[in-house]
Amino acid sequence: LRIVESGGGLVQPGGSLRLSCAASGFSVDDYAIAWFRQAPEKEREGVSCISKTGSTEYGDSMKGRFTISRDNAKNTVYLQMNSLKPEDTAAYFCAARKFCDAGDLSWGLGTDVTVSS
């Protein structure tokens, strides 16, 4: 199982980014795919998850700003992030899990997001 994140970068406050989580060795609709983030000197934080059935979950601070989606044909999960804030600055990681809340199977190496003017 292999996961590669991409799409991070530098964006101004209020801007948008779309992160991608490309999977190989498995189908993204066979597992839950979750996004996490970790800022320097902070604990890892759950961002969003899309379950095998397609149901979605979001962290409280992401609701209304972030949208997770899945493209089975491209075997990729996306995280659309709008209205970005400086506090969204972090390394973002994608993970394949048995369930949204447990069962880690594979993690990517992450992509960095910096929100700054």
C-alpha positions, 0 to 999 in steps of 0.5 A: 500500500503506497500513498503520496500526498501533493498540492501543498505550498505557500498561500495567503490567508483567505486563499485556497489549496487542493491537496491530493492523496494518490494511492497505489497498490490498493483502491481508495474506495476499499478503505477509509482515507483520512487527512491529518496535520501536524504543526511544529511543536503541536500534536497531530490533529485529525482534519477529515476522513472519507469512509469506504462508503463515502461518508465524510467527517471533519474536524471542528475547525475545518467544517465549512472550509474544507471538503474531502472528495474521492475520485475512484477513476484516478484512485485519488482522494482530494482535500479542498481547503478554502478560506485558509488561515495562518493556523492551518499551517502544518504538514498534512498527511494522508492515511489509509485506514480500516475505519476513519477512527482506527486501523492504520494501514499506510501513511504518506510522507506528507505535504507542507502547507504554509498560510502567510502573507 
